Amino acid sequence: MLAVITVTGKDTVGVLAKVSGECAAVGANIIDVSQTVMQGLFAMIMMVEIDNIYCDFTEMVDRMEALGAGMGYVIHVMHEDIFNAMHRI
């Protein structure tokens, strides 16, 4: 199973490192990353594999949101089933 992680906020050094470090800490495998900086604003989308995470998915979501709050970022984690359901016509 997969999850989509979005990260937005003011660009600072180490954002990708901190988010990928938290993914590693819970056992989420990063499959793909897209990031950009537009006029000083950072935006990133990650696709991560969550089949073998070391905690419940809700704990992973809470940890990512707390990480974002501590950095001044908004981090949102969405299970692929929810993501796919939202984008069906």
Residue pairs with C-beta under 8 A, 6 or more apart in sequence:
1 49
1 50
1 51
1 79
1 80
1 81
2 31
2 47
2 48
2 49
2 50
2 80
3 28
3 47
3 48
3 50
3 57
3 60
3 77
3 78
3 79
3 80
4 45
4 46
4 47
4 48
4 77
4 78
4 80
4 83
5 19
5 23
5 44
5 45
5 46
5 47
5 48
5 64
5 75
5 76
5 77
5 78
6 43
6 44
6 45
6 46
6 74
6 75
6 76
6 78
7 15
7 19
7 42
7 43
7 44
7 45
7 46
7 68
7 73
7 74
7 75
8 41
8 42
8 43
8 44
8 73
8 74
9 15
9 41
9 42
9 68
9 71
9 72
9 73
9 74
10 40
10 41
10 42
10 72
11 37
11 40
11 41
11 42
12 42
12 71
12 72
15 42
15 44
15 71
15 73
16 33
16 35
16 44
18 67
18 71
19 44
19 46
19 64
19 67
19 75
20 30
20 33
20 46
22 63
22 64
22 67
23 29
23 30
23 46
23 48
25 63
26 53
26 54
26 55
26 59
26 60
26 63
27 52
27 53
27 54
28 48
28 49
28 50
28 53
28 60
29 48
29 49
29 52
30 46
30 47
30 48
30 49
31 47
31 48
31 49
32 46
32 47
33 44
33 45
33 46
33 47
34 44
34 45
34 46
35 42
35 43
35 44
35 45
36 42
36 43
36 44
37 43
42 73
50 57
50 60
50 79
53 60
55 63
57 79
60 77
61 77
64 75
64 76
64 77
65 75
65 76
65 77
67 73
67 75
68 74
68 75
